Amino acid sequence: MTRIPEETIEAVRSQTDIVDLIGEYVQLTKRGKNWFGLCPFHGESTPSFSVSEDKQLFHCFGCSASGNAITFVMDIENSPFTEAVVKLAERTGIEIDVTVSEGAGAKPHNEYKQMIEAHALAANFYSHLLLNTVEGEEALQYLEKRGFTRESIEKYGIGWSLNERDALANLLKRKSFDMREMERAGLCIMKDDGTGYFDRFRGRIMFPLHDDNGNVVAFSGRILVAMNQEAKYLNSPETPIFEKSRILYNMHNARLNVRKSGKVILFEGFMDTIAADRAGVSNGVAVMGTSLSDAHLIKLKRMAKNMIICCDGDDAGWEAAKRFAIMAAKKEMDVEIALLPGRMDPDDYISEYGGDAFREKIIDNPHSYMSFIMAYAKRSKNLSYENDVLQYIHEVLEELALRTSPVERDLYIRQLSTETGISDEAIHQQFMKMAGQRAKQAKAEPLQERPVQTAVMIPDKKRTGTERAERLLLCHLMNDGALFDRIRENKHELFIRDDYAALFVRLAGFYEQFGTPDFHRFAESLEDRELRKIVLEAAMVERDPEHAEQEIEDCIHYLEKYRITMTIQEKMHESKVAEKSNDHTRALELAREIIQLRKSLSAL
């Protein structure tokens, strides 16, 4: 197997700006010399994820994740080293021969690589049928009437599936795909008699669904004319590469615009997202025919704190907007809601009023969270009736009791007074009464039933002296090959913890292969993510090169004392066990060993 040349790997690493790279996944804000954001490797509400522009490294003070540009791609996308380098090379314009880097007959890096390759083939097949064949003409004309240009059709990879039973299945068989795997991937279905497979999608306009990396992982197919009570849309089932609760439509296209604007527009469906993009709203994403999930919100909050929710103007759209808004507010996102008139959806509005009106009057003029809650509460009520007035005030104050800003409370209490004719004082008294009852309930609530608060900035965990000594010593060993050789000859048991001992062995192999110190390359050579984390953490330790010998001697001295102390404790325990079992010979032997160990400890 031919390797990627080391100079190419170094070029990829050095030409990748880690701030720009991570900024495509996480919203970063500069504080001092470093950039900070929400860690993409664990859930948090306060940024503890730091990116160093100078060192081209990242570190999370919450979960201790650390690394460089290449290991970031390896960890965030669960990719092996070669795939990560190839991806970054494409990003930086450095050419790498993928066949050379993988080698002839190499096994696929990704367990589901065949599924992803099959979806890419299917997407290209469907696109060709729509744009270049007689069979796709009717579907193409339909899309053009709906306002789709060829440019937008190609951008979103929209296609057409033939109204034939096994057109795609036959293509996949000719390309030597495992058909059982294709059934598992959701592209084909086995015939009832078990003799073969037929296509899941037939006679439908095909919309590819992508994961965050831009891979096609599923499809949604729309019929042209409803027949035999067929569903308007047919979606791929959930598969190993497609989970609706984790994928947001258009995330791969919108990510950069979301990061730049600091704002994400959330739509109900992918057609709304495509229509909005045609109108110039390029930071829109949509849920995949399911409810908004915590996984969706965590992903969105990492990139943007501000969210605008834009759902249909019908009753179902209002209900969805309320659900989405409450969930996002609980995640401490700044939520606004863009309301559409009547029962329109974004596509209807853009078709009737144009893209400029959609951007300026709808997206750029959203309601605040509380303003939307008030509008929602008022929709089903007639404020000419006393009961409706009381219910309206009650619903708004319940939500307002969760808000912390006195200015905000005063503003909406005055608005309630204006709308209902009830005095500010009376509404304020009602509010204070409700807030008091809520406080009593919270106090009486059993501790285990209270909601768990997401931890704020988690400090780097306190380390024992042993951990600090091992980390500093590893740092020196990774930066000085001659030192490593000298210590390796004299010390067979240097580190206490198993993971550091394993790294010592791996580092020996690394020096034999590469010869010179390079902690970046050493970390990248490790498949185990936890070992990579330790290496990069050690690499960021502040060491003193001018007093390196003294630091190293202190570390080794500390670890030797610790090892002897632990051995003494173990032998003392063995001695007690021997005495209890009346094995006096063994107890005496252990006593002598303990004396010798204590002498050696005193001599250090």
TORTIVO-693847 format. One record per atom (N, C-alpha, C): x negated, y, z. Coordinates in steps of 0.05 Angstrom, whole numbers, plus 32768, in hexadecimal, padded with zeros to 4 digits. Layout:
XYZ...
//
This chain:
7FEF7FE880008000800080007FEE801980007FF2802B7FEC7FE280437FEA7FED80587FFD7FDB8066800B7FE4807A801E7FE4809680117FF380A8801D7FF280C480157FD780CE801D7FC880DB800B7FAE80E680137FAF80F8802B7F9B80F7803C7F9B810780557F9C8124804F7F8E812D803A7F8E814A80337FA98153802B7FB98141801F7FD4814880177FE6814B80307FE3813980437FF2813A805C7FEB8154806A7FD2815B806B7FC9817480797FD5818C806A7FD5818B804F7FE181A280407FFF81A58046800D818E8047802A818F804D802E819B8068801F8192807C8022819C8097801C81BA8099800581C2808D7FFC81DE8090800E81F18080801A81E8806A802A81FA8059804781FA8062804F81EA8076806A81EB8080806B81FD8098807C821280968080822480AC8094821780BF808A821080D7809C820180E980B4821180F280B1822B80F480C7823C80FD80DD823C80E780D5823E80CE80E9823D80B880F6822180B780E6820C80BA80F081F180B9810581EC80CF80FD81F180E7810F81EB80FE812781FE80FD8122821780F38138822A80F0814E822180DE8149820D80CD815F820280BC817181F080CB816881E780E3817881D580F3818181E2810D817281F6811781788203813181768221812D8189822F813A8188824D813981738255814D815E826281438147826A8154814782898158813F82918171813D82AD8178812182B18183811482C7817A80F882CB818380F882D8819F80E882CD81B180E482D881CC80C682D781D180BA82EF81D1809D82EF81D4808F82E481BC807C82D281C0806D82C681AA807C82AF819D808E82A281AC809C828A81A380B9828F819B80C4827A818E80E0827A818680EF826681978108826D819E8118825B81AF8133825581A3813E823D81A98158823681A08162821E81B0817A821481A8818581FC81B6817881E381AB816F81D281BC816181BA81B4817281A881A38168819F818C8178818D817B8177817081848167816A81998164814F81A18174814881BB8180815C81C88191815781DE81A5816E81E181BC816981ED81D0817E81F081C98191820681CB81AB820081C681C0821481D581D9820C81DA81EB822081E88203821A81D6821C821C81BE8219822781AB822E822981918226821C81868237820A816F822E81FB81578227820C814C820F8208813382078215812081FB8201812681FF81E7811681F381D28105820981C680EA820681C880D7821B81C080C7821281A880C48225819580B48221817D809D8235817D8085822B817B806D823C817B80648240815E8065825A8155805D8260813A803E825E813880308265814D80138264814C80098247814B80138236815C800A821A815E80188208814A802E8212813E803E8202812C804881E88139805181EC8152805B81D68163807681DE816F808681CA8177809E81CF8186809D81BF81A080AC81C981B480AE81BB81CD80C881C281DB80D681AE81E680EE81B281F580E881AF821380EF81C4822380EA81C3823F80FF81B2824E811481AB823F8129819A824B8125817D824881208174822F811D8157822B8100814F822480EE8163822380D1815F821E80CB8157820180DE815981EF80D8815381D380C3816781C980AF815D81BB8099816D81B1809181638196808481758186807A816B816C80728182815A806C817A81418066818D812C807B818A81168075819680FF8089819680E98090817A80E0807B816A80DC8080814F80D2808E813D80E68086813E80FF8093812E811380AF8138811980B48152811580D0815C811880E2814F810480DA814E80EB80EA814080D680ED812380DC80D7811680E680D980FA80ED80EE80F5810380EF8107811781018103812D811E810C8127812181238119813C812E8114814B811D8100813C811180ED8149810180D8814480E380DA813780DC80F0813080C080F5812280B380DD810E80C280D2810080BA80BB80E480B080C280D9809C80B380BD809580B780AB80AB80AD809280A880B3807E80BD80AD807E80C4808F807C80B0807E807A80B58061809180C5805780AA80BD805E80C180CC805580C180E9805E80B880ED807780B78108808280A381198072808C810E806C8078811D805D808281238040808F810F803480998113801880AE8129801880C08129802C80D5813E802D80C98159803180B6815C804380A9817680478099817F802E808D816B8021807E817180088090817D7FF380A881727FF080BB817C7FDD80C381997FE580C6819D7FFF80CE81B8800980B981CD8003809F81C58005808981D88001807E81D87FE5808981C77FD4808081C77FB8806681B77FB3805F81A67FC7804781967FC4804F817B7FB7804281737FA2804A815B7F93803E81427FA1804F812E7FA6804681147FB0805380FF7F9F804380EC7F96804E80D57F87805B80C27F9B807580C27F9C808380B17FAF807D80947FAC807A808B7F938074806E7F8E805980677F998046807A7F98802C80757FA3802D80747FC2803D80877FCD803E80897FEA804C80717FF6805F80667FE8806E804F7FF3806080347FEC805480347FD48046801B7FCC805A80077FC0804F7FF77FAF80607FE37FA1806B7FCF7FB480857FC97FB280917FB57FC380957FBD7FDF80927FD77FE680967FDF800180B37FDD800980B87FD6802180D47FD3802B80E07FEF802E80FA7FF2802B8107800C802F81028015804C80FD802F804E80F8803A80698112803B807981278041806B8141804580798152802C8077815C8024808D816D800C808E8184800E807A818E8027807681A6802B8065819E8038804B818580358043817C8043802A818C803A801281938020801181A280167FFA81BE80237FF881CA8027800F81E48035800F81E28051800581CD805F800D81CA807B800481C3807C7FE781B3806A7FDD81AC80697FC181C580627FB081D680517FBA81EE80497FAB820180617FAA820380707FC0821580887FBF820A809D7FAC81F080A07FAB81E480B37F9881EA80AA7F7B81E880907F7681EE80867F5B820C808A7F54821D80857F68823A80887F64824180A67F5E823480B87F6D823980D47F6A823180DE7F4E821A80D47F44821180DC7F29822480D07F14822D80B77F19823F80AA7F06825A80B97F04826580C07F1B827E80CF7F1B827B80EB7F0E826580F87F14826081137F09825E81117EEA825080FD7EE0824D80FA7EC3826880F57EB6827980E57EC3829380DF7EB882A580F87EB682A381097ECA82B381227ECA82AA81357EB5828F81397EB38285814F7EA2827F81477E86827C812E7E80827181267E66828281117E57829981097E6182A980F47E5482C580FD7E4E82D180EF7E3B82ED80F57E3482FF80ED7E4C82F880D87E5A830980CE7E71830A80E47E8782F680F57E8882F681097E9E830281247E96830B81277E7D831481417E73832C814C7E838340813B7E88835881447E968351814E7EB2834081407EC0833781487EDB832781627EDA831681657EC68306817D7EC3831881957EBE832C81927EAD833F81A87EA7834E81AF7EC08356819C7ED0836481A17EE9835381B27EFC833A81AB7EFE832881BA7F10832481D67F06832181D97EEC831D81F47EE0833582067EE5834D81FA7EE4836582097EEA836682127F07835A82017F18835982087F358343821C7F3B833582257F278320823A7F2C830482307F2E830082167F2982E5820B7F2B82D682117F1182BE821B7F1582AC821F7EFE829A82067EFC828D82037EE5827A81ED7EE1826481EE7EF6825C82077EFC8246820B7F10824F82007F2B826782067F34827081FD7F4E827581DF7F4E827E81D47F37828281B77F35826881A97F38825381B37F2B823981A77F2D822C81AA7F48823081C27F55822581C77F6F823081B37F84824A81AE7F828256819C7F968257817F7F8C824C817A7F74824A815E7F6A826581517F65827981617F5F829581577F5B829581457F4282A4812F7F4382A4811C7F2D82C081107F2982C080FA7F1982D980EC7F1282D480CE7F1282E780C07F1F82E580A27F1F82F880977F0B82EF80857EFA8300807A7EE58317806B7EF1832D806A7EE28344805B7EEB8341803E7EE3832B80337EEA832580177EE4831E80087EFD83237FEF7EFE83217FE07F1783057FDD7F2182F17FDA7F0F82D67FD47F1A82C07FE27F0A82C47FFA7F0282B080097EF38297800D7F04829A80187F1C8283801C7F2D827780027F3782887FEF7F3E827F7FD57F48826C7FC87F3482747FC97F1A82637FBD7F0582497FCC7F03824A7FE67F0582317FF67F03821E7FEF7F1A82297FEC7F3282187FE57F49820C7FC97F46821C7FB77F3B82127F9C7F3781FB7F9C7F2381FE7FAB7F0D81EA7FAD7EF981D07FB97F0481D37FCB7F1881BB7FD77F2481B17FC67F3B81BB7FAE7F3E81B17F9A7F5281B57FA27F6F81CB7FB17F7481D17FB77F9081DF7F9F7F9D81DA7F9B7FB781E77F867FC682057F8D7FCA82177F7F7FBD82337F877FBD82407F857FD982377F737FE982417F728005823A7F8C801482227F96800E82197FAF801A822A7FC6800E82317FC47FF582417FD97FE8825E7FDA7FF482687FC37FFC82827FC28009827F7FCF8025826A7FC8803382647FD4804D82617FF2804B82567FFB8034825280188030826B80278028828180188023829B8025801D829F802B8000828E80217FEE829180277FD282A280137FC382A27FFA7FCC82B07FE57FBF82C17FD57FD382D47FC67FC982E57FB47FDA82E57F987FCE82E27F847FDF82E27F697FD582FF7F617FCC83007F527FB5831A7F497FAC83267F357FBF83407F327FBF834E7F207FD283447F037FCF833D7EFB7FB783357EDF7FB383177EDC7FB883097EF27FC082ED7EF07FC682DA7EEC7FAF82E47EF07F9682D47EEA7F7E82C47F027F7582C87F197F8082B97F307F7782C27F497F8582BC7F607F7A82C27F7A7F8782CF7F8D7F7382DF7F9F7F7E82EB7FB57F6E82E57FCF7F7B82E87FE57F6B82E280007F7582F6800A7F8A82EC80177F9E82FE80247FB2830C803C7FA582FE804B7F94830980647F89830E80607F6B832680657F62832E80627F46834180787F3E833B80867F28834C809B7F1E834F80B27F30833980BB7F3C833A80D27F4F832380E57F49832880FF7F4F831281137F508302810D7F6882E8810B7F6582D681027F7A82C681197F8682C8811C7FA082B981307FAF82A481227FC0828B81247FBA827681177FCB827581257FE7827181157FFB826D811E801682508119801E8242812E80278225812C802D8220812D804A82098120805282008123806D81EF813D806F81E48142808681D6815C808A81BE815F807981B381488070819B8149805F81A1814A804181BB814B803B81C3814D801E81C78133801181C5811C801F81CA8102801381E980FE801081F280F47FF9820E80EC7FF7821280D38007822580D4801A822A80BD802C824780B3802A825880C2801C827580BA801A828280CA8004829C80C47FFF82AB80D37FEB82C780D97FF582D380EE7FEA82EF80F37FED82FB80F57FD1830E80E57FCA831980E47FAF833680EF7FAF833B81027F9C8355810F7F9A836381067F80837C80FE7F82838B80F57F6A8394810E7F5B8397810B7F4083A181217F3083C081237F3283CD810C7F2F83EA810B7F3083F280F57F44840380FC7F57840B80E87F6B841D80D37F5E841680BA7F63842580A47F588428808E7F6D843F80817F6E8444806B7F81843D80727F9E8443808B7FA5843F80947FC1842280927FCA841080957FB783F380947FBD83EC80AC7FCE83D880A97FE083CE80BF7FF083C080D37FDD83C480ED7FE383B781027FD2839980FF7FD3838E80FA7FEB837180F67FEE836C80DB7FF9835780CE7FEE834D80B57FF9833080B98001832A80B3801A830F80B880248300809E802982E6809F802782D68088802E82DB8080804B82DA8066805282DC805F806E82C28066807D82C38065809782AB806980A68298805280A2827F8058809E826A804480988251804A80A9823D803A80A78224804080B68218805B80AF821E806580978212807F808F82268096808F823F80908096825480A58096826680A380AE826280B780C0827380BA80D8828180D580D7829B80D680D482A980EF80D182A5810280E982A280F78101829F8108811882838115811A8271810D8108825681188109824F812880F0825E812680DB8258813380C2826B814A80BD8260816180B5826F817880AD826B817D808F828081818081827E81858064826F819F805E825C819E804B824D81B48041823681BD8054823181AE8069821C81B7807C820181B9806E81FC81A7805B81E181A7804E81DE81C0803D81F481CB803281F281E3802281F381FC8033820381FB804982098213805981F38219806E81E38204807581D28207808C81C18220808C81B48226807581A2823C807481B18257807781C98259806A81D98271806C81E48275808881EB825F809581F5826080B181DE826B80C281C6826080BF81B0826980CF81AA828780CB81AA828F80B281A382AB80AB81B882BF80B781D282B780B481E782C980BD81ED82C680DB81E582B080E781EB82AB8103820982A581078217829E80F18234829B80F3823C828380E1824E827380EA8258825D80DA8277826080D78281825A80BF829E825A80BA82A7823E80BA82BA823780CA82C5821C80CC82E0821A80BF82E2820980AA82FB8204809C830781E980A3832081E5809C832D81CC80A1832581B6808D832181BE8074831C81AA805F830781B3804C82FD819F803C82E781A6802A82EF81B78013830981B5800A831281C67FF4831281E37FFC831881E9801683178204802082FA820E801F82E781FD802782CB8205802782C1820B800B82C981FB7FF882C081FF7FDC82CC82197FD182E6821E7FD782F382367FCE82E6824F7FDA82DF824D7FF482D38264800282B782697FF682A982547FEF828E82587FE3829182667FC882A5825E7FB982A9826C7F9F82AF828A7FA382BA82907FBB82C182AC7FC282A982BA7FCF829282AD7FD1827B82BA7FDD827682B57FFA828682A380068282829B80228272828280238257828580268245826E8023823C8261803D8248826980538240825D806D8258824E8079826882418067827F82328070827A82158071828682078085828681EA808782A281E1808E82A781C7808C82C281BD809382C081A280A182D4819D80B282D6818280BE82DF816E80A982D8815580AC82DC8141809882F68132809D830D813F809A83268132809D832B812780B9831E813380CD8321812A80E88320814380FA8323813E81148322815581268305815D812B83028176813482E88180813B82DE8170815382C48167815282B98157816882A381668177829C815C818E82868167819D826C8166818D82688150817E8250814E816E824F816481598266816B814D826781818139825F819B8147826A81A0815E826581BA816C824881BC8175823D81A7817F822181A78187820F81AE816F821681A28158820681A78140820981C48137822281CF8138822681EA812F821A81FE8142821B81F9815C8211820C817081F3820F816E81E581F9816581C881FB816281C1820F814D81D28213813981CB8225812381D78240812681EE8243813281FC825D8134820D825E814D820B8274815B821C8277817382388281816C823A828F81558254829A814D826282888139827C8283813E828C8273812C82A68281812582AC8281810B82C7828B810282D6827380F882ED826F810482FF825880FC8313826280E88315825580D18329825D80BD8339824480B58351824280C08363822C80B9837B823680A9838B8223809F83A2822A808F83B6823B80A083C7824A809183DA825B809F83F3824E80A883F6823380A3840E822580AC840C821D80C98421821080D38421820980F0840A81F680F7840581E380E583EF81D080EA83D581DE80EB83D181F380DA83B9820280DA83B5821280F383CA821E80FE83C9822D811783C1821A812E83CD8202812E83C781EF814383AA81E6814183A081E18129838481D98125837181F0812E8378820881278367821F812E83668222814D837C821E815A837C82208177836A820A8184836D81F1817A835D81DB8184833F81E18180833881E98168831C81EF81628312820681738322821B81768319823281868314822C81A38326821C81AF8323821581CB830A820481CF830681F081BD82EE81DF81BF82D481EF81BC82D4820281A882BC821281A482B6822581BB82CC823081C782C9824281DE82BE823381F682C6821A81F982BB8209820F829E8204820C8294820481F38278820081ED8269821B81EF8277823081F8826B824A81FB8262825681E18270825181CB826C825E81B2827D827781B18274828B81A2828482A3819D8297829D818782B1829A818D82C58291817A82D782A7817082DB82A8815682EF82BA814A830082AA8137831882B38131832A82A48120833482B68109832F82AC80F1833882BA80D9835482AF80D2836882C080D3838482B780CE838D82BD80B2839A82AA80A683A582AD808B83C382B2808C83CD82C4807A83EA82CB807B83FB82B48072841482B4807B842882A08072841E8284807884218272806484198256806684028250805383F38265804D83DD8263803983C58253804583B682468032839C823C803A8388824D802B836E824B8032835A825D8025835A825C8007835E82447FFB835F82427FDE837682527FD2838E82507FE083A5825F7FD683A0827D7FD7839482867FEE839082A37FF2837C82AD7FDD8367829F7FD8835282A87FC5835E82A87FA9836F82947FA2837B82937F87838D82AB7F83839C82B37F9983AF82C97F9683A382E57F99839182E87FAC838783037FB2836983077FAA835B82F27FA4833F82F57F9C832B82F17FB2831282EC7FAA82FD82E67FBD82F682FE7FCF82F683167FC382EF832E7FD3830283327FEA831C832F7FE4833083327FF9832D831D800F832783058006832382EF801A830C82F6802D82F682FF802282DE8306803282E4831E804582EF8333803982F2834C8048830A834C805B832083418053833883428064833C832A807783308313806F833482FB807F831B82F5808F830582EE808182ED82E5808E82DF82FC809E82DE8314809382D0832A80A082E2833980B482FB833080B7830E833D80C9831C832980DB830D831980E98319830480F98324830E8114833582FE812083408304813B832C82FA8150832B83088167831B82FE817D832A82E58188831C82D68199832882BE81A5834282C581B3834182D981C5835982DF81D5836F82EB81C3836782FB81AF837B8306819D838A82F0818F837B82DB8186838782C48179839A82B5818C839182B181A583A182A281B983BB82B181BD83BA82CC81BE83D282DC81C283E582D981A983D982DA819283E982D7817983F582BB817883E682A7818083F0828B81818408828981948404829481AC8419829281C1843382A181B8842F82B681A9844682C781A1845682BC8189844982AA817A845582A0816184718294816584738284817A848C8275817E84A082838191849B829C819684AB82AA81AB84B982C281A084D082C881AB84DE82E181A584DD82F281BE84CE830881BD84C9831881D584E1832981DC84F8832581CE8511833281D7851D832281EE8514830981F1851F82F88206850D82F7821F851982F98236850982FB824F84F882E28253850382CA824F84F482B2825384DC82B0824184DF82B9822884C982B8821584B382CC821E84BB82E3822884A882F78232849882EB824984A682DF825C849882D48274848582BD826C848F82AC8259847E82968250846682A08241846A82B58231845482C18221843E82CC8234844782DB8248843482E6825B842582D0826A843482BC8272842882A6828184128298827084188292825784058283824683EB8294824183EF82AE823D83D882BF823883C782C2825183D482C6826883C582C9828183B682B0828983C28299828383B4827F82888399827E827A839A82878261838182878252836E829D825B837A82B48262836A82CA826B835C82C58285836782B38295835C82AD82AF8341829E82AC833D8293829483238285828F830E82998285831682B2827F830282C5827582F582D3828C82DC82DC828882CD82E7829F82CA8305829E82D08311828782CB832E828482E3833E828E82DF834F82A382F5836182AC82FF8374829782ED837D828582F5838F827083088380825D830283678257831383578245832E83538252832E834C826C834883488279835983628278834C8378827E835B8392827E83678398826383578393824E83608398823283788388822B8378836E8231838E835D822983A68360823C83A28367825483B9836C826683C78385825C83B98399825483C683B1824983D583AA822F83C98399821E83D78391820683F08382820C83EF83708220840783628228841D837582318414838982418427839D824B843583AC8234842583B48220843083C28209844483B181FA843D839781F6844E838581E68468837E81F48467837B820F847D8370821D848D8385822D8481839C8232848F83B18242848C83AC8260847D83988268847883938284846083A4828C846083AF82A5844B83C282AD843083B482B0841A83C382AD83FF83B882B083FC83AC82CC840783BB82E1840483B282FC8411839783018429839482F78437837A82FB8428836382EE841E836882D58410835382C783F5834D82D583E8836282E083CF835E82EE83D3834E830783E98354831683EF8345832E83F48327832884028322831284078307830A83ED82F9830383DB830882F683C182FD82EE83B182F5830783B08307831B83A18302833383AC82EA834283C682E7834283D382D0834F83CB82B6834283CB82B6832783C4829E831883A68298831C839582AC831C837882A883208373829C833B838282A68350837F829C836B8386827E836C839D8277836083A6825B835F83918249835183868253833C83728244832D83598240833F83518254834E83398252835F833E823D83758357823D8381835D82298395835C820D838A836782098372836781EF8366834B81E58361833A81F78358831E81F08352831081E8836C831681F68382830981F0839B831281D583A6832C81CF83A2833781B683AC8331819E839B832881A383838323818E8370830B817D8379830E8162837982F88151838182DF8156837182C88155837D82AF815B836F82AB814B835682B28131835882AC8120834182BF8126832982D58134832F82E88139831982E28154830C82D18164831882CB817E830C82BA817A82F382BF818C82DF82AF818982C78292818D82CC8282817D82BE8265817F82C1825B819782B2824C81A882BF824181C082B3822881B982A4822681C3828B820E81BE827C81F781CE828981E181C0828C81CA81CD829A81C081E5828A81B881F9829981AB8210828C818E82098288817E821C828281628218827B81558204828E814F81ED8283814381D88294812581DB8294811981E082AB80FC81E382AC80EE81C982A680D681CB829B80C681B4829780C381A582B180C9818B82B080CA817B82C980B0817D82D880B1817C82F28099817D8303808A816382FF8070816682FA805F814F82F5804E8148830D8049812F8311803781278327801B812D831E8009812C83327FED8130832C7FE2811C83187FEC8103831A7FE380EE83087FEC80F482EB800580FD82E8800F810482CE7FFF811B82C17FF9812F82D27FEA814682C87FCE813E82BF7FC1812D82D07FA6812482CA7FA6811482B07FB9810282AD7FB980F182947FBE8102827C7FD08116827E7FD7812682677FBF8138825F7FB1814482727F9A8154826C7F83814382607F7F812C826C7F6A811A82627F6F811182457F89810A823F7F90810382247F8C811A82117F928132821A7F8D814A82097F70814C82017F5E814982157F41814A820F7F39813381FC7F42811B82007F3B810481F07F44810881D37F5B811581CF7F65811981B47F56812F81A57F48813F81B47F39815681A77F1B815181A67F11813A81B07EF5813581B07EEF811881AC7EE8811081937EE380F4818D7ECB80E9819B7EB580F9819E7E9D80F081AC7EA380EA81C97EB380FB81D67EBC80F681F17ECB80DC81F37EDD80D781E07EED80BF81E07EDA80A681DF7EC780A781CD7EB4809081CA7EA5808B81E47E9C80A181F17E8C809E820A7E9D809282207EB5809C82237EC7809282387ED0807682337ED4807082197EDD805582127EC8804082197EAF804782177E998034821E7E97802F823C7E9D8044824C7E99804282697EB2803B82797EC98042826E7EE2803F827D7EF5802D826E7EFB801682797F0E8004826C7F2B800982747F2E8011828D7F48801882987F48803582A07F528046828F7F50806282947F6B806E829D7F818067828F7F9B807382957FAB806082A77FBD806C82B67FCD805E82C97FE7805382BB7FF5806682AE800F805E82A2800C804F8288801E803D8283801D802C826B801D803B8251802E8050824F802F805F82368015806D822F8008807882447FEE8084823F7FD8807082397FDA805882467FC78043823F7FCA803A82227FE48038821A7FE9803081FE7FDF804581EB7FE2805F81F27FD7807481E07FB9807481DF7FAC806C81F57F8F806A81F57F86805581E07F94803F81DF7F8E802A81CB7F93803481AF7FAA804181AB7FB2804C81917F9D806181887F948071819B7F80808681947F66807A818B7F5F806381977F468055818E7F49804D81717F608042816A7F658039814E7F658051813B7F70806781457F72808081347F55808A812E7F44808B81427F298094813D7F198081812B7F1F8067812D7F118054811B7F19805980FF7F33806080FA7F3D806480DF7F36808080D47F39809580E47F3780B080DA7F1C80BE80E27F1180B580F87EF780C081007EF780DA810F7F0780ED81077F06810781147F20810D81237F1F811E81387F37812481477F4B813381367F65812C813A7F7B813A812D7F958131813B7F9D8140814F7FB48137815F7FCD8137814F7FCF814A813B7FE7814981297FE9812E811B7FD38126810F7FD3810D80FF7FD780F581117FCB80F781297FCE80E1813D7FEB80DD81447FF980F4814A801580F28152802680E7813B802080F08122802F80E7810B802B80CA8105801580BE810E800F80A28109801F8090811C802B809B8130803A808B814580578088813D80618070813C807D806B8136808F8070814E8084806B81668093806E817E8097808B818580B08094818680B680B0818A80AC80BA81A680AF80A881BA80A780B081D5808980B481D7807980A381C9805C80A681C9805580C081BA806380C681A4805E80DF8196806280F781A8807880F581B8807E810B81CA8067811081DE805C80FA81E9804680FD81FC802E810A81EF8028810181D78011810C81C88013812A81C4802B813281BA802E814E81B48030815F81CE803B815481E3803B816281FD801E81668206800E815182047FF28153820D7FE3816781FB7FEA816881E27FDC817A81CF7FE1819881D67FF7819D81E37FFE81B981EA7FF381C182067FE581AF82147FDA81B5822E7FC381C9822A7FC281DD823C7FAC81F0823B7F9481E482487F7F81DF82387F6681D482437F5081E982417F3B81E5824F7F2481F882507F0C81EB82427F0881F082287EF281E3821A7ED681E982277ED3820182337EB98208823F7EB381F782587EC881EE82657EC481DD827D7ED181C282797ECF81B882607EDC819F825A7ED18188826B7EB68186826E7EAB8170827D7EB5816F829A7EB8818682A67EC2818782C27EDF817F82C37EEF818982B07F0B818182AF7F0F816382AC7EFF815882997F01813B82947EF9812B82AD7EE2813482B97ED9812682D17EEE812782E77EFA813E82EB7F0F814182FF7F27812E82FA7F2F812D82E07F45811B82D97F3F80FE82DF7F2780F582D67F2080D982D97F1D80D382F77F1180E583067F0E80E283237F2980DF83307F3B80F083297F5680EF83357F6480D4832F7F6280CB83167F6F80B3830E7F62809A831B7F48809B831E7F3B8084832C7F44808383497F45809A83567F4E809A83727F6B809083747F7B809883617F97809083627F9A8072835E7F898067834A7F8B804A83457F82803A835E7F6D8043836B7F63803583837F788037839A7F84804F839D7F99805283B27FB0803F83AD7FB9803D83947FCF802C838D7FC8800E83927FAE8007838C7FA57FEC83907FA57FE583AE7F9C7FF983BE7F9C7FF583DC7FB87FEF83E57FCB800083DC7FE77FFC83E47FF27FE183DC7FEB7FD883C57FF47FBD83BC7FE87FA783CD7FCF7FA983D37FC27F9483E37FCB7F9584007FD27FAC840A7FDE7FAE84257FF97FA0842680087FA3841180227F958410801E7F77840E800A7F6F83FE80047F5283FC7FFB7F4784177FEC7F5784257FE27F4E843F7FF97F498452800C7F5B845280247F58846480337F3F845D80367F3A844380447F22843A80347F098443801A7F09844180097EF28449800B7EED8467800C7F038477800E7F00849480297EF4849C803E7EFD848E80597EF28494805B7ED5848E804C7ECC8479804D7EB0847280367EA0847F80297EAC849380137EA084A37FFC7E9684927FF87EA4847B7FE17E9E846A7FCA7EB084737FBD7EA9848A7FA97EBA84967F907EBD84857F897EA884777F717EA984667F747EBF84507F8C7EBE84437F927ED2842E7F937EEE843A7F9F7EF184527FA27F0B845F7F867F1684667F747F05846F7F597F0E84767F4A7F16845C7F4D7F0784477F407F0E842E7F4A7F2984237F647F2E84257F6F7F47841C7F657F5E842E7F627F5984487F587F6E845A7F3C7F7784527F2B7F64844B7F107F6A84427F117F7B84287F227F7384167F257F8283FC7F2E7F9E84017F417FA184137F4B7FBC841A7F357FCE84257F247FC284377F0D7FD184427EFA7FDA842C7EF47FC9841A7EE27FD084047EEE7FE683F27F087FE383ED7F157FF883DC7F15801383EA7F1A801384047F19802C84137EFD803984137EE8802884147ECD803284137EC8803F83F77ED1803183E27ECD803C83C77EDD805683C37EF4805883D07F05807083CF7EF6808783DD7EEA808183F37EDB809684027EC3809F83F37EB8808D83E37E9F809483D47EA580A683BC7EBE80A783B47EC480B7839C7EC480D583A3
//
